[in-house]
Amino acid sequence: MSGAAKPVADGAAGNAAFDKLKGRWQRPDGGYVLAINNTAGSGAMDAAYYNPNPIHVAKAEAKRADATLHVFVEPRAPNYHGRTYTLNYGQ
């Protein structure tokens, strides 16, 4: 992921192309955590977002461009209307 976010735990087995995305990623500016639980070859992801309580994730997907994986997450909750996150993981 971009910035200083670091994985804090490994995830379970899944699609090999996106395996390195799985796990719990914590933002450096607080207790916000993106948990990527599973991935599919199509880029679909099973993800959860915590702030610190669970926030519904309406959409989560990954794409590959050259040596970079791009993650798009759309949380949906009363205080998250229209908010999205686009993260990059360079290999």
Summary of the structure (lengths in Angstrom):
residues: 91
radius of gyration: 12.3
end to end distance: 10.2
largest distance: 36.1
contacts: 242
relative contact order: 0.21
helix: 10%
strand: 53%
